[in-house]
Amino acid sequence: MVIKEYCMNIPKNVIEFAKKKCLKSNMRHKLSTISYLGERIIGSGFNRMMYPCKKKQYKGIIAYSQHAESSCIYNTPRHLLKGCSVLIYRRNGLMSKPCDTCFDLLIKCGVKQISWYGRDRSITTIFI
Ligand SMILES: [Zn+2]
């Protein structure tokens, strides 16, 4: 697998959508992930706290966070996932590099282009 790093422009509508979407998160660090083809948005997701077992949520025992990337994968039609591009956005354009688990997940799903914001707020894009 060849990974190339580039700085490149992401379609404006994708960035605007990501900015709105991340506000839906119920977590302190609000992230969203948008999957797109060209300028067409095909799926999106945001990170959130999940409470699969409602009875125990008050004790804080059974709860976990779903990352924006996996949420986006669930919300993108499978046949479009392979070969699509993905932007990971964090509120105010803060650092949004995907964790190793999400990174592997995106690659396994056949995503061809992954972009995120660096500490200096520039966008890094890799092509897989
Ligand atoms: Zn992650």
Boltz pocket constraint, residues with backbone or C-beta under 6 A from the ligand:
constraints:
  - pocket:
      binder: B
      contacts: [[A, 67], [A, 68], [A, 69], [A, 98], [A, 99], [A, 100], [A, 101], [A, 102], [A, 103]]
      max_distance: 6.0
